Amino acid sequence: MYTVKLFAILAEQVGQAEVQLQLPTPITAGAVKAAMQAAFPQTSSVLADCLVAVNQTFIDQEEFAPSEVTELALIPPVSGG
Amino acid sequence: MHYVAIAAQPLDVQALYEKLKAPQFGGIVTFVGTVRQWTADVETHAIEYTAYTEMALKELTKLATTIEAQGANVVIVHRVGHLALTDEAVFVGVAAAHRGDAFKWCEYLINAVKQQVPIWKKEFDTDKIRWGGLE
């Protein structure tokens, strides 16, 4: 199981700041979003617009081995400024 | 040396500006984003900002060092917490040798902050609550 940090609307929809998800290897952005959607279907519409961060860096199509991942996060559309 | 921060306390705009002054710079451009009451016909009365603080600091540092490498100095500070109308939400300042670069880089930085730094606003409007970036 992996701990995935949640923020903003995503954290509110789930009622938690982080969740535990079972993920396949290698770890990808698509896999994180698919696991989240399966576990928390209420997040589907927001998830479509979310990015994934591994070790506090946005990822795109990269693949990660479990040993490379120390922190996972789902990033809803940002809106600072 | 650049300065970036995520701040839980009100921004001291004058103090942030002072960080940018140095003899090699002849132009300082600062941008301050504040909480606006009206967006078209939607009335806002407060905004709550949250951040993925560690990652936001990393992203702010990347942005600042990119511009700093071109010979400028950079200060970027973003508020988190509950802000009222007119409160300062973000300060972006660039000090450069000449005004052209200072204007250009300041605009570049505020746009980049809004696009790629993990900070979120929850708008408390008179009709409902809105999450920035989603509607």
Backbone of each chain as ProteinMPNN parsed JSONL, in Angstrom:
{"seq_chain_A": "MYTVKLFAILAEQVGQAEVQLQLPTPITAGAVKAAMQAAFPQTSSVLADCLVAVNQTFIDQEEFAPSEVTELALIPPVSGG", "coords_chain_A": {"N_chain_A": [[0.846, -1.204, 0.0], [0.413, 2.246, -0.726], [0.945, 5.52, 0.486], [-0.912, 8.299, -0.423], [-0.894, 11.704, -0.863], [-3.443, 14.159, -0.499], [-5.067, 17.144, -1.661], [-6.779, 20.305, -1.249], [-9.803, 20.522, -3.067], [-9.96, 17.818, -3.554], [-9.121, 16.574, -1.182], [-11.205, 17.42, 0.408], [-13.395, 16.142, -0.775], [-12.935, 13.514, -0.134], [-12.574, 13.617, 2.528], [-10.255, 13.356, 3.89], [-6.726, 13.938, 4.357], [-4.862, 12.324, 3.3], [-4.584, 9.162, 1.586], [-4.592, 5.538, 1.514], [-3.414, 3.531, -1.029], [-3.533, 0.717, -3.193], [-1.098, -0.077, -5.504], [-0.048, -0.894, -8.844], [3.096, -2.192, -10.188], [5.239, -0.942, -12.737], [5.092, 2.262, -11.022], [2.919, 4.722, -12.111], [1.552, 7.876, -13.328], [-0.959, 7.456, -14.398], [-1.675, 5.053, -13.192], [-1.892, 5.75, -10.5], [-4.028, 7.539, -10.577], [-6.037, 5.881, -11.568], [-6.284, 3.978, -9.517], [-7.127, 5.608, -7.456], [-9.567, 6.497, -8.423], [-10.985, 4.1, -8.474], [-11.105, 3.464, -5.768], [-12.258, 5.712, -4.621], [-14.816, 6.742, -5.974], [-16.223, 9.102, -6.018], [-14.485, 11.098, -6.604], [-14.025, 11.25, -9.293], [-14.593, 13.262, -11.352], [-12.985, 15.444, -10.682], [-10.507, 14.222, -10.595], [-9.9, 13.779, -13.262], [-8.741, 16.117, -14.056], [-6.49, 16.276, -12.545], [-2.982, 16.381, -11.651], [-0.107, 14.277, -11.082], [2.269, 13.983, -8.506], [5.517, 12.873, -7.841], [7.713, 12.407, -5.272], [7.591, 15.146, -4.786], [7.681, 16.332, -7.29], [6.237, 17.138, -10.392], [4.905, 14.585, -12.482], [4.755, 12.997, -15.728], [4.632, 10.988, -18.177], [6.372, 9.231, -17.06], [7.842, 6.271, -15.558], [8.049, 4.606, -12.431], [10.02, 2.728, -10.173], [9.126, 0.961, -7.18], [11.074, 1.456, -5.181], [11.986, 3.957, -5.816], [10.153, 5.766, -5.051], [9.245, 7.98, -2.661], [7.388, 9.805, -1.87], [4.059, 10.437, -2.679], [1.627, 12.287, -4.471], [-1.579, 13.662, -5.272], [-2.494, 16.202, -7.403], [-4.738, 18.673, -7.587], [-6.18, 21.02, -10.02], [-4.201, 23.909, -9.958], [-4.405, 27.078, -8.237], [-3.229, 29.448, -7.344], [-2.146, 32.856, -6.637]], "CA_chain_A": [[0.0, 0.0, 0.0], [1.142, 3.504, -0.804], [0.251, 6.703, 0.986], [-1.018, 9.352, -1.433], [-1.37, 12.949, -0.269], [-4.534, 14.836, -1.208], [-5.144, 18.561, -1.329], [-7.866, 21.165, -1.718], [-11.123, 19.917, -3.258], [-9.827, 16.366, -3.497], [-9.106, 16.217, 0.238], [-12.562, 17.635, 0.943], [-14.31, 15.122, -1.3], [-12.662, 12.243, 0.533], [-12.621, 13.853, 3.968], [-8.952, 12.973, 4.458], [-5.588, 14.6, 3.724], [-4.104, 11.307, 2.565], [-5.254, 7.863, 1.495], [-3.73, 4.39, 1.226], [-3.848, 2.902, -2.279], [-2.76, -0.397, -3.742], [-0.68, 0.338, -6.852], [0.761, -1.865, -9.592], [4.455, -1.776, -10.535], [5.801, 0.289, -12.179], [4.145, 3.295, -10.613], [2.753, 5.781, -13.115], [0.475, 8.823, -13.019], [-2.223, 6.817, -14.749], [-1.991, 4.024, -12.208], [-2.322, 6.416, -9.271], [-5.366, 8.09, -10.786], [-6.98, 4.766, -11.711], [-6.499, 3.383, -8.193], [-7.908, 6.582, -6.683], [-10.935, 6.478, -8.947], [-11.63, 2.851, -8.061], [-11.338, 3.474, -4.322], [-13.093, 6.864, -4.248], [-15.443, 7.162, -7.244], [-16.758, 10.471, -5.948], [-13.456, 12.06, -7.036], [-13.798, 11.056, -10.732], [-14.582, 14.441, -12.225], [-11.798, 16.25, -10.354], [-9.315, 13.43, -10.949], [-9.604, 13.934, -14.69], [-7.911, 17.317, -14.231], [-5.389, 16.27, -11.575], [-1.647, 15.9, -11.982], [0.48, 13.445, -10.03], [3.642, 14.348, -8.144], [6.343, 11.875, -7.163], [8.815, 13.072, -4.56], [7.386, 16.593, -4.891], [7.917, 16.8, -8.658], [5.185, 16.688, -11.305], [5.309, 13.572, -13.452], [3.898, 12.927, -16.907], [4.539, 9.598, -18.645], [7.466, 8.462, -16.489], [7.543, 5.097, -14.743], [8.906, 4.554, -11.246], [10.081, 1.521, -9.362], [8.709, 1.276, -5.803], [12.188, 1.99, -4.383], [12.247, 5.353, -6.191], [9.026, 6.605, -4.634], [9.127, 8.216, -1.224], [6.197, 10.609, -1.587], [3.11, 10.508, -3.796], [0.55, 13.257, -4.239], [-2.487, 14.022, -6.357], [-2.503, 17.67, -7.419], [-5.853, 19.267, -8.335], [-5.78, 22.241, -10.736], [-3.696, 24.9, -9.003], [-5.109, 28.356, -8.385], [-2.62, 30.501, -6.538], [-2.093, 34.186, -7.25]], "C_chain_A": [[0.875, 1.244, 0.0], [0.288, 4.622, -0.199], [0.261, 7.761, -0.11], [-1.612, 10.594, -0.771], [-2.446, 13.575, -1.155], [-4.594, 16.29, -0.771], [-6.457, 19.164, -1.824], [-9.162, 20.378, -1.899], [-11.068, 18.398, -3.137], [-9.841, 15.879, -2.041], [-10.493, 16.382, 0.852], [-13.524, 16.557, 0.482], [-14.161, 13.797, -0.564], [-12.76, 12.388, 2.053], [-11.336, 13.466, 4.671], [-7.846, 13.698, 3.686], [-4.663, 13.613, 3.029], [-4.877, 9.999, 2.584], [-4.205, 6.782, 1.235], [-4.269, 3.709, -0.027], [-2.915, 1.755, -2.651], [-2.399, -0.018, -5.164], [0.129, -0.769, -7.522], [2.172, -1.312, -9.795], [4.62, -1.881, -12.047], [4.714, 1.295, -11.829], [4.129, 4.394, -11.677], [1.636, 6.717, -12.666], [-0.875, 8.173, -13.283], [-2.646, 5.788, -13.723], [-2.492, 4.642, -10.906], [-3.752, 6.927, -9.422], [-6.412, 6.973, -10.905], [-7.294, 4.141, -10.357], [-7.359, 4.305, -7.328], [-9.372, 6.541, -7.12], [-11.683, 5.226, -8.496], [-11.999, 2.891, -6.578], [-12.31, 4.578, -3.895], [-13.757, 7.44, -5.503], [-15.973, 8.599, -7.212], [-15.751, 11.52, -6.434], [-13.262, 12.063, -8.556], [-13.652, 12.345, -11.526], [-13.361, 15.32, -11.942], [-10.521, 15.522, -10.777], [-8.91, 13.616, -12.409], [-8.662, 15.108, -14.924], [-6.703, 17.35, -13.299], [-4.057, 15.875, -12.216], [-1.163, 15.039, -10.818], [1.903, 13.94, -9.773], [4.304, 13.172, -7.426], [7.521, 12.612, -6.543], [8.807, 14.579, -4.8], [7.778, 17.169, -6.25], [6.792, 16.268, -9.545], [5.724, 15.608, -12.227], [4.307, 13.559, -14.598], [3.746, 11.455, -17.307], [5.597, 8.696, -17.989], [6.958, 7.261, -15.681], [8.537, 5.03, -13.592], [8.854, 3.178, -10.599], [9.691, 1.903, -7.935], [9.837, 1.909, -4.977], [12.48, 3.461, -4.68], [11.216, 6.315, -5.621], [9.013, 6.772, -3.121], [7.888, 9.041, -0.887], [5.35, 10.712, -2.842], [2.032, 11.531, -3.457], [-0.289, 13.427, -5.491], [-2.71, 15.531, -6.277], [-3.691, 18.178, -8.238], [-5.379, 20.534, -9.069], [-5.383, 23.346, -9.748], [-4.365, 26.245, -9.264], [-4.561, 29.417, -7.444], [-2.674, 31.829, -7.274], [-3.279, 35.029, -6.853]], "O_chain_A": [[1.928, 1.289, 0.636], [-0.932, 4.651, -0.362], [1.314, 8.082, -0.661], [-2.697, 10.542, -0.192], [-2.372, 13.529, -2.383], [-4.218, 16.628, 0.351], [-7.139, 18.612, -2.687], [-9.579, 19.651, -0.997], [-12.019, 17.77, -2.672], [-10.497, 14.889, -1.717], [-10.907, 15.594, 1.702], [-14.372, 16.105, 1.251], [-15.128, 13.055, -0.391], [-12.997, 11.415, 2.769], [-11.313, 13.27, 5.886], [-8.01, 14.028, 2.512], [-3.785, 14.009, 2.261], [-5.704, 9.754, 3.462], [-3.089, 7.066, 0.798], [-5.445, 3.35, -0.083], [-1.701, 1.813, -2.456], [-3.276, 0.326, -5.956], [0.887, -1.487, -6.87], [2.417, -0.121, -9.601], [4.157, -2.872, -12.611], [3.573, 1.189, -12.28], [5.168, 4.916, -12.081], [0.874, 6.404, -11.751], [-1.812, 8.317, -12.499], [-3.831, 5.658, -13.415], [-3.412, 4.116, -10.28], [-4.58, 6.772, -8.524], [-7.53, 7.103, -10.407], [-8.447, 3.81, -10.08], [-8.208, 3.844, -6.565], [-10.285, 6.548, -6.295], [-12.87, 5.285, -8.174], [-13.063, 2.418, -6.179], [-13.079, 4.416, -2.947], [-13.337, 8.471, -6.028], [-16.148, 9.228, -8.256], [-16.106, 12.678, -6.649], [-12.419, 12.804, -9.062], [-12.699, 12.504, -12.288], [-12.771, 15.877, -12.868], [-9.574, 16.142, -11.259], [-7.725, 13.611, -12.743], [-7.878, 15.102, -15.873], [-5.971, 18.339, -13.266], [-4.02, 15.132, -13.197], [-1.727, 15.066, -9.724], [2.639, 14.27, -10.703], [3.723, 12.564, -6.527], [8.234, 13.35, -7.223], [9.85, 15.204, -4.99], [8.156, 18.336, -6.357], [6.433, 15.094, -9.463], [6.857, 15.695, -12.701], [3.179, 14.034, -14.471], [2.843, 10.766, -16.833], [5.699, 7.519, -18.334], [5.826, 7.237, -15.198], [9.714, 5.352, -13.752], [7.798, 2.555, -10.493], [9.9, 3.043, -7.522], [9.583, 2.798, -4.165], [13.142, 4.135, -3.891], [11.383, 7.532, -5.698], [8.794, 5.809, -2.387], [7.39, 8.991, 0.238], [5.846, 11.03, -3.923], [1.583, 11.63, -2.315], [0.21, 13.348, -6.614], [-3.066, 16.066, -5.227], [-3.653, 18.118, -9.467], [-4.306, 21.058, -8.773], [-6.132, 23.671, -8.827], [-4.831, 26.516, -10.37], [-5.309, 30.178, -6.831], [-3.182, 31.915, -8.391], [-3.39, 36.178, -7.281]]}, "seq_chain_B": "MHYVAIAAQPLDVQALYEKLKAPQFGGIVTFVGTVRQWTADVETHAIEYTAYTEMALKELTKLATTIEAQGANVVIVHRVGHLALTDEAVFVGVAAAHRGDAFKWCEYLINAVKQQVPIWKKEFDTDKIRWGGLE", "coords_chain_B": {"N_chain_B": [[20.54, 37.299, -3.655], [17.894, 35.088, -4.043], [14.578, 35.075, -2.557], [12.118, 33.036, -1.338], [8.875, 32.104, -0.138], [6.227, 30.529, 1.73], [3.636, 31.919, 3.353], [2.066, 32.194, 6.491], [1.272, 34.375, 7.777], [0.238, 37.89, 7.514], [1.44, 39.635, 4.572], [4.36, 41.575, 4.575], [4.734, 44.032, 2.684], [6.453, 46.193, 2.245], [8.818, 45.376, 3.536], [9.461, 43.149, 1.986], [9.932, 44.323, -0.468], [12.222, 45.79, 0.187], [14.129, 43.807, 0.31], [14.905, 43.499, -2.274], [16.466, 45.578, -3.116], [19.568, 46.756, -4.344], [22.896, 47.81, -5.222], [23.586, 47.105, -7.872], [21.297, 46.98, -9.31], [18.942, 48.693, -11.304], [16.285, 48.783, -11.745], [13.254, 47.945, -10.272], [10.55, 45.839, -10.229], [7.441, 45.194, -8.887], [4.777, 42.939, -8.153], [1.648, 42.738, -6.677], [-0.795, 40.604, -5.653], [-4.159, 40.83, -4.734], [-7.085, 40.271, -2.674], [-10.011, 40.256, -4.433], [-13.206, 41.842, -4.68], [-15.33, 41.681, -6.628], [-15.968, 39.511, -9.36], [-16.864, 39.649, -12.431], [-20.265, 39.08, -12.168], [-20.115, 37.826, -9.758], [-19.834, 37.884, -6.306], [-17.268, 38.061, -3.994], [-16.37, 37.301, -0.652], [-14.338, 36.383, 0.936], [-11.218, 34.558, 0.832], [-9.765, 31.383, 1.078], [-6.57, 30.174, 1.227], [-4.629, 27.317, 0.485], [-1.757, 25.129, 0.566], [0.567, 22.807, -0.882], [3.01, 22.661, 0.841], [5.85, 21.989, 0.958], [6.392, 21.137, -1.667], [5.515, 23.357, -3.095], [7.385, 25.259, -2.297], [9.647, 24.184, -3.475], [8.963, 24.431, -6.2], [8.718, 27.212, -6.394], [11.328, 27.933, -5.838], [12.669, 26.825, -8.033], [11.628, 28.462, -10.077], [12.535, 30.985, -9.253], [15.337, 30.695, -9.258], [15.865, 30.286, -11.939], [15.414, 32.808, -13.07], [17.122, 34.314, -11.556], [19.544, 33.351, -12.441], [19.904, 34.799, -14.665], [20.881, 37.15, -13.891], [19.303, 38.717, -12.26], [17.459, 39.65, -9.252], [15.135, 37.956, -7.132], [12.032, 37.909, -5.436], [9.53, 35.989, -4.067], [6.533, 35.52, -2.465], [3.885, 33.722, -1.111], [0.692, 33.82, 0.358], [-0.934, 31.7, 2.783], [-3.961, 30.505, 4.317], [-6.781, 32.22, 5.816], [-8.094, 34.828, 4.038], [-9.149, 38.219, 3.865], [-11.144, 40.641, 1.996], [-9.121, 42.741, 0.002], [-6.783, 41.935, 1.251], [-3.319, 41.018, 0.936], [-2.395, 38.506, -1.268], [-0.334, 37.445, -2.767], [3.09, 38.188, -3.414], [5.269, 39.262, -5.842], [8.435, 40.037, -6.818], [10.922, 41.574, -8.827], [14.236, 42.456, -9.275], [16.297, 44.095, -11.484], [18.97, 44.969, -13.758], [18.004, 46.785, -15.614], [14.832, 48.338, -16.485], [13.287, 47.007, -18.434], [13.823, 44.222, -18.44], [13.093, 43.72, -15.802], [10.302, 44.238, -15.738], [9.453, 42.325, -17.617], [10.281, 39.843, -16.503], [8.984, 39.82, -14.078], [6.28, 39.659, -14.813], [6.365, 37.221, -16.157], [6.958, 35.539, -13.986], [4.735, 35.774, -12.176], [2.736, 34.726, -13.755], [3.694, 32.113, -14.094], [3.658, 31.217, -11.448], [0.908, 31.088, -11.004], [0.268, 29.043, -12.698], [1.762, 26.687, -12.123], [2.488, 26.219, -9.465], [1.817, 24.399, -6.552], [-0.685, 25.552, -5.085], [-3.773, 26.468, -3.707], [-6.954, 28.082, -4.076], [-9.853, 28.677, -2.204], [-12.8, 30.019, -2.744], [-14.972, 32.088, -1.023], [-17.942, 32.934, -1.889], [-20.841, 35.04, -2.321], [-22.994, 33.592, -3.274], [-22.176, 30.903, -3.304], [-19.622, 28.426, -2.483], [-16.566, 28.428, -4.22], [-14.044, 26.556, -5.862], [-10.919, 27.587, -6.943], [-9.673, 27.389, -10.309], [-11.301, 25.33, -11.115], [-13.794, 26.172, -11.948]], "CA_chain_B": [[20.048, 35.954, -3.371], [16.431, 35.088, -4.08], [13.86, 34.738, -1.333], [10.766, 32.539, -1.592], [8.256, 31.625, 1.098], [4.78, 30.371, 1.889], [3.483, 32.656, 4.61], [0.781, 32.08, 7.186], [0.985, 35.691, 8.352], [0.106, 38.942, 6.483], [2.681, 39.984, 3.885], [4.915, 42.903, 4.82], [5.139, 44.384, 1.327], [7.617, 47.076, 2.293], [9.997, 44.587, 3.898], [9.8, 42.294, 0.841], [10.534, 45.23, -1.451], [13.578, 46.16, 0.633], [15.041, 42.689, 0.015], [15.29, 43.537, -3.692], [17.334, 46.723, -3.409], [21.012, 46.521, -4.355], [23.516, 48.805, -6.11], [23.7, 46.688, -9.272], [19.974, 46.982, -9.946], [18.367, 50.023, -11.54], [14.841, 48.678, -11.922], [12.574, 46.945, -9.447], [9.118, 45.737, -10.522], [6.756, 44.309, -7.943], [3.364, 42.674, -8.37], [0.961, 42.259, -5.48], [-2.155, 40.127, -5.907], [-4.995, 41.055, -3.554], [-8.405, 39.623, -2.747], [-10.947, 41.137, -5.152], [-14.61, 41.636, -4.295], [-16.232, 41.291, -7.711], [-15.497, 38.877, -10.59], [-18.116, 39.774, -13.197], [-21.373, 39.302, -11.237], [-19.916, 37.011, -8.557], [-19.255, 38.668, -5.213], [-16.434, 37.287, -3.074], [-16.117, 38.012, 0.612], [-13.092, 35.906, 1.556], [-10.567, 33.447, 0.133], [-8.861, 30.579, 1.896], [-5.496, 29.567, 0.433], [-3.867, 26.212, 1.056], [-0.612, 24.783, -0.285], [1.428, 21.634, -0.65], [4.052, 23.631, 1.148], [7.213, 21.587, 0.583], [6.522, 21.134, -3.122], [5.362, 24.743, -3.549], [8.68, 25.922, -2.1], [10.552, 23.68, -4.522], [8.583, 25.041, -7.482], [9.068, 28.641, -6.326], [12.791, 28.032, -5.914], [13.04, 26.595, -9.435], [11.3, 29.661, -10.849], [13.395, 32.092, -8.832], [16.731, 30.477, -9.658], [15.927, 30.468, -13.389], [15.534, 34.245, -13.358], [18.337, 34.769, -10.872], [20.685, 32.967, -13.289], [20.047, 35.806, -15.712], [21.461, 38.36, -13.316], [18.329, 39.496, -11.496], [17.106, 39.088, -7.949], [13.718, 37.587, -7.135], [11.335, 37.616, -4.184], [8.153, 35.516, -4.262], [5.921, 35.013, -1.232], [2.444, 33.495, -1.248], [-0.028, 33.601, 1.619], [-1.937, 30.668, 3.004], [-4.854, 30.868, 5.404], [-8.042, 32.893, 5.507], [-7.828, 36.217, 3.662], [-10.315, 39.08, 3.668], [-11.031, 41.554, 0.859], [-7.955, 43.645, -0.059], [-5.56, 41.334, 1.812], [-2.328, 40.63, -0.055], [-2.302, 37.048, -1.405], [0.956, 37.06, -3.343], [4.051, 39.238, -3.756], [6.328, 38.853, -6.758], [9.293, 41.185, -7.095], [12.143, 41.307, -9.578], [15.186, 43.559, -9.399], [17.191, 43.846, -12.614], [19.779, 46.134, -14.092], [17.177, 47.739, -16.358], [13.396, 48.113, -16.266], [12.678, 46.087, -19.408], [13.929, 42.858, -17.909], [12.35, 43.617, -14.541], [8.884, 44.093, -16.09], [9.241, 41.059, -18.328], [10.443, 38.689, -15.627], [7.942, 39.851, -13.038], [5.056, 39.125, -15.426], [6.599, 35.788, -16.372], [6.914, 34.81, -12.718], [3.381, 35.671, -11.604], [1.993, 33.768, -14.589], [4.185, 30.769, -13.781], [3.15, 30.868, -10.111], [-0.507, 30.728, -11.116], [0.102, 27.849, -13.525], [2.478, 25.459, -11.782], [2.854, 26.055, -8.053], [0.669, 23.768, -5.904], [-1.39, 26.406, -4.128], [-5.188, 26.452, -4.108], [-7.849, 29.021, -3.405], [-11.257, 28.336, -1.991], [-13.457, 31.32, -2.712], [-16.257, 32.179, -0.33], [-18.742, 33.912, -2.609], [-22.144, 35.229, -1.668], [-23.954, 32.562, -3.7], [-21.697, 29.561, -2.972], [-18.162, 28.29, -2.397], [-15.959, 27.991, -5.482], [-12.622, 26.227, -5.879], [-10.23, 28.171, -8.091], [-9.131, 26.444, -11.274], [-12.282, 24.316, -11.494], [-14.963, 26.771, -12.604]], "C_chain_B": [[18.526, 35.988, -3.298], [15.849, 34.736, -2.709], [12.474, 34.259, -1.734], [10.203, 31.991, -0.286], [6.759, 31.402, 0.897], [4.492, 30.907, 3.282], [2.097, 32.5, 5.206], [0.354, 33.427, 7.778], [0.885, 36.744, 7.238], [1.455, 39.323, 5.883], [3.092, 41.407, 4.241], [5.542, 43.365, 3.504], [6.396, 45.268, 1.326], [8.901, 46.284, 2.593], [10.436, 43.698, 2.74], [10.455, 43.133, -0.259], [11.986, 45.55, -1.079], [14.59, 45.052, 0.329], [15.594, 42.765, -1.402], [16.319, 44.627, -4.0], [18.813, 46.338, -3.335], [21.625, 47.446, -5.404], [23.556, 48.4, -7.582], [22.377, 46.743, -10.023], [19.451, 48.405, -10.096], [16.866, 49.987, -11.729], [14.262, 47.593, -11.051], [11.095, 46.981, -9.804], [8.513, 44.764, -9.527], [5.301, 44.145, -8.368], [2.793, 42.176, -7.057], [-0.451, 41.861, -5.872], [-2.961, 40.247, -4.631], [-6.375, 40.411, -3.753], [-9.431, 40.622, -3.28], [-12.386, 40.797, -4.786], [-15.462, 41.076, -5.433], [-15.478, 40.637, -8.855], [-16.732, 38.729, -11.464], [-19.249, 39.963, -12.184], [-21.282, 38.425, -9.99], [-19.234, 37.859, -7.49], [-18.534, 37.738, -4.232], [-16.314, 38.05, -1.76], [-14.898, 37.504, 1.363], [-12.505, 34.81, 0.669], [-9.676, 32.719, 1.13], [-7.845, 29.914, 0.971], [-4.859, 28.425, 1.21], [-2.745, 25.857, 0.087], [-0.071, 23.413, 0.084], [2.786, 22.285, -0.403], [5.446, 23.225, 0.668], [7.402, 21.626, -0.931], [6.391, 22.554, -3.686], [6.689, 25.49, -3.407], [9.691, 25.466, -3.148], [10.252, 24.343, -5.859], [8.944, 26.528, -7.501], [10.578, 28.824, -6.454], [13.274, 27.812, -7.334], [12.792, 27.848, -10.265], [12.28, 30.783, -10.525], [14.828, 31.904, -9.337], [16.907, 30.626, -11.176], [16.14, 31.946, -13.74], [16.804, 34.805, -12.719], [19.578, 34.477, -11.727], [20.91, 33.974, -14.409], [20.484, 37.153, -15.139], [20.507, 39.218, -12.515], [18.199, 38.948, -10.083], [15.592, 38.928, -7.899], [13.217, 37.378, -5.713], [9.921, 37.173, -4.539], [7.645, 34.969, -2.93], [4.422, 34.873, -1.466], [1.845, 33.218, 0.116], [-0.764, 32.277, 1.616], [-2.781, 31.128, 4.191], [-6.057, 31.639, 4.891], [-7.776, 34.369, 5.247], [-9.137, 36.975, 3.424], [-10.1, 39.954, 2.428], [-9.868, 42.507, 1.071], [-6.684, 43.063, 0.577], [-4.617, 40.926, 0.676], [-2.19, 39.106, -0.073], [-0.934, 36.621, -1.908], [1.788, 38.313, -3.633], [5.081, 38.625, -4.69], [7.149, 40.095, -7.075], [10.538, 40.753, -7.842], [12.978, 42.582, -9.614], [16.165, 43.198, -10.507], [17.988, 45.11, -12.904], [18.922, 47.21, -14.745], [15.704, 47.36, -16.278], [12.786, 47.083, -17.206], [12.686, 44.667, -18.894], [13.098, 42.7, -16.64], [10.855, 43.441, -14.806], [8.611, 42.707, -16.674], [9.281, 39.863, -17.372], [9.392, 38.654, -14.523], [6.646, 39.268, -13.606], [5.195, 37.616, -15.675], [6.402, 35.003, -15.065], [5.506, 34.702, -12.149], [2.54, 34.71, -12.443], [2.398, 32.329, -14.273], [3.683, 30.316, -12.403], [1.711, 30.372, -10.22], [-0.703, 29.407, -11.858], [0.711, 26.578, -12.93], [2.851, 25.285, -10.32], [1.637, 25.513, -7.299], [0.125, 24.566, -4.714], [-2.83, 26.481, -4.636], [-5.971, 27.513, -3.366], [-9.268, 28.487, -3.358], [-11.961, 29.665, -1.764], [-14.787, 31.236, -1.998], [-17.036, 33.311, -0.975], [-20.122, 34.005, -1.979], [-23.127, 34.133, -2.061], [-23.513, 31.149, -3.325], [-20.177, 29.583, -2.795], [-17.648, 27.798, -3.737], [-14.49, 27.659, -5.251], [-11.992, 26.836, -7.117], [-9.72, 27.081, -9.008], [-10.143, 25.435, -11.776], [-13.512, 24.888, -12.17], [-14.789, 28.258, -12.753]], "O_chain_B": [[17.944, 36.807, -2.588], [16.523, 34.184, -1.84], [11.732, 34.987, -2.395], [10.938, 31.483, 0.561], [6.126, 31.997, 0.025], [5.034, 30.414, 4.272], [1.087, 32.652, 4.52], [-0.783, 33.591, 8.221], [1.389, 36.521, 6.137], [2.476, 39.337, 6.57], [2.274, 42.326, 4.212], [6.72, 43.123, 3.243], [7.286, 45.093, 0.494], [9.938, 46.509, 1.969], [11.632, 43.504, 2.523], [11.414, 42.698, -0.897], [12.864, 45.575, -1.941], [15.771, 45.328, 0.115], [16.628, 42.169, -1.703], [16.97, 44.586, -5.044], [19.25, 45.682, -2.39], [20.955, 47.824, -6.365], [23.56, 49.268, -8.455], [22.345, 46.57, -11.241], [19.502, 49.211, -9.167], [16.232, 51.034, -11.86], [14.72, 46.451, -11.082], [10.453, 48.026, -9.697], [9.009, 43.651, -9.346], [4.675, 45.077, -8.872], [3.37, 41.307, -6.404], [-1.217, 42.687, -6.368], [-2.514, 39.821, -3.566], [-6.759, 40.06, -4.869], [-9.686, 41.668, -2.683], [-12.741, 39.632, -4.606], [-16.221, 40.126, -5.242], [-14.446, 41.155, -9.283], [-17.54, 37.819, -11.277], [-19.208, 40.917, -11.407], [-22.256, 38.293, -9.248], [-18.194, 38.472, -7.735], [-19.104, 36.775, -3.718], [-16.176, 39.274, -1.745], [-14.466, 38.13, 2.331], [-13.21, 34.21, -0.142], [-8.944, 33.33, 1.908], [-8.212, 29.185, 0.049], [-4.585, 28.531, 2.405], [-2.783, 26.245, -1.081], [-0.232, 22.935, 1.206], [3.598, 22.436, -1.316], [6.145, 24.023, 0.043], [8.431, 22.086, -1.424], [7.078, 22.908, -4.644], [7.071, 26.26, -4.288], [10.489, 26.261, -3.644], [11.164, 24.768, -6.568], [9.421, 27.039, -8.514], [11.045, 29.761, -7.103], [14.174, 28.509, -7.804], [13.641, 28.25, -11.061], [12.79, 31.45, -11.425], [15.455, 32.86, -9.792], [17.969, 31.04, -11.642], [16.951, 32.279, -14.605], [17.47, 35.668, -13.29], [20.535, 35.252, -11.736], [21.974, 34.001, -15.027], [20.455, 38.17, -15.832], [20.856, 40.333, -12.126], [18.765, 37.904, -9.759], [14.858, 39.675, -8.547], [13.886, 36.754, -4.89], [9.196, 37.889, -5.229], [8.25, 34.07, -2.344], [3.773, 35.795, -1.959], [2.411, 32.483, 0.925], [-1.171, 31.788, 0.562], [-2.385, 32.004, 4.96], [-6.312, 31.7, 3.688], [-7.292, 35.082, 6.127], [-10.093, 36.442, 2.86], [-8.999, 39.998, 1.879], [-9.655, 43.016, 2.172], [-5.612, 43.655, 0.446], [-5.061, 40.538, -0.405], [-1.909, 38.486, 0.952], [-0.428, 35.566, -1.527], [1.263, 39.35, -4.038], [5.691, 37.603, -4.377], [6.609, 41.094, -7.549], [11.135, 39.718, -7.546], [12.475, 43.655, -9.945], [16.787, 42.136, -10.48], [17.709, 46.178, -12.359], [19.086, 48.399, -14.469], [15.366, 46.202, -16.034], [11.866, 46.362, -16.819], [11.661, 43.986, -18.914], [12.471, 41.661, -16.43], [10.208, 42.601, -14.18], [7.67, 42.018, -16.28], [8.421, 38.984, -17.427], [8.967, 37.583, -14.091], [5.988, 38.468, -12.942], [4.267, 36.845, -15.434], [5.767, 33.948, -15.047], [5.12, 33.632, -11.68], [1.723, 33.966, -11.901], [1.551, 31.438, -14.194], [3.326, 29.151, -12.226], [1.34, 29.369, -9.611], [-1.714, 28.73, -11.673], [0.218, 25.485, -13.209], [3.479, 24.286, -9.968], [0.55, 26.085, -7.386], [0.421, 24.302, -3.549], [-3.072, 26.549, -5.841], [-5.707, 27.812, -2.201], [-9.794, 27.933, -4.324], [-11.759, 30.34, -0.755], [-15.63, 30.404, -2.333], [-16.832, 34.484, -0.664], [-20.517, 33.141, -1.195], [-24.003, 33.778, -1.272], [-24.351, 30.287, -3.058], [-19.536, 30.623, -2.941], [-18.207, 26.873, -4.326], [-13.781, 28.374, -4.544], [-12.479, 26.624, -8.227], [-9.377, 25.987, -8.56], [-9.884, 24.746, -12.763], [-14.207, 24.174, -12.892], [-15.671, 28.933, -13.283]]}, "name": "protein", "num_of_chains": 2, "seq": "MYTVKLFAILAEQVGQAEVQLQLPTPITAGAVKAAMQAAFPQTSSVLADCLVAVNQTFIDQEEFAPSEVTELALIPPVSGGMHYVAIAAQPLDVQALYEKLKAPQFGGIVTFVGTVRQWTADVETHAIEYTAYTEMALKELTKLATTIEAQGANVVIVHRVGHLALTDEAVFVGVAAAHRGDAFKWCEYLINAVKQQVPIWKKEFDTDKIRWGGLE"}
